[in-house]
Each structure stands twice: as C-alpha cells, then as structure tokens.
Amino acid sequence: MKSEITGITRANEGIQGISWNILGQTYVPKSYAENSFSWHATLPPGTFVPPHIHPDQDEYLYMLEGKLDFVLGNSEAQASAGDLIRLGMGVPHGIFNKSEQTAKVLFWVSPSRKLFDLFWGLHNMKEQKPEDVVAMAAEFNIHFLPPPPGG
C-alpha cells in the first residue's frame, strides 16, 4: 500500500470521486493510506450499523452534525456535534441514528487493514442482505455480533 498523498479532498467529494451506499448510509472516503483510513458518513434517521468488532483496528468518530446512540462494550451512550467517540480494538460497538435528524460524522480507523476493500464489496452488492453483509464483513476481519435474545 502507498503512503498518503499530499493534497486536499474537497468538501462533499471523496478521493477519486468515490461515494459508497452502505446499509442506507452514504460513505465518502477522505483519505486512505496504510496507517489510516477516513471517510465522511451521512446517516439518515433510522439507519444504523449493527454491533460489531474490529479485532485489529482502533476506530474514531467525530460528530459533525446530529446525534447518534451507541452501544459501547456493555454500555450505552449518546453523542452529538463536537463529540469524539473512541472505539478501541476488539471492543464491541454499534451505531444507531434514533433521532429525526440526519447525522454527519467523520470516521477513521487505524491501521487501515482491509476496510476500504470491504466498503467497495458492500457497495457493489446488488442487494445488501444482512446475512450476506455479515458473511462478507467476516472475510475482511470485521465481525458482526448476533442479535440479543428476543432482539
């Protein structure tokens, strides 16, 4: 993998014009190098990322607009604009937009591992069926957790 390329990724644009639709959300990659991968995410009301684990990546979210609910390990939390959410390697986490407002977030992971490639794969699925998303994510070492009993 290459080192980061010096330059500017413009507002509302992804590197190389890339924009992904994943689970009803829009992800726009902002930077991609071996040590770090970042993307801007737009999460409409009612969308979510089910609880999952990154065993070999730290993940961060900087809230730009809106409000999100989180499952962080065994606890729940809420974050809004200006908050930074830190998700350590191996810590289960889920992200939920339970509000009536679109949330905008800058995400990044370190190191990048294969997350960029996973997002391409998910974006290119004809239909993002939950079981297919879970199976593909596992191939890229992102592990979704089973729903809680009765959930």
Disulfide bonds with the S-S distance in Angstrom:
none
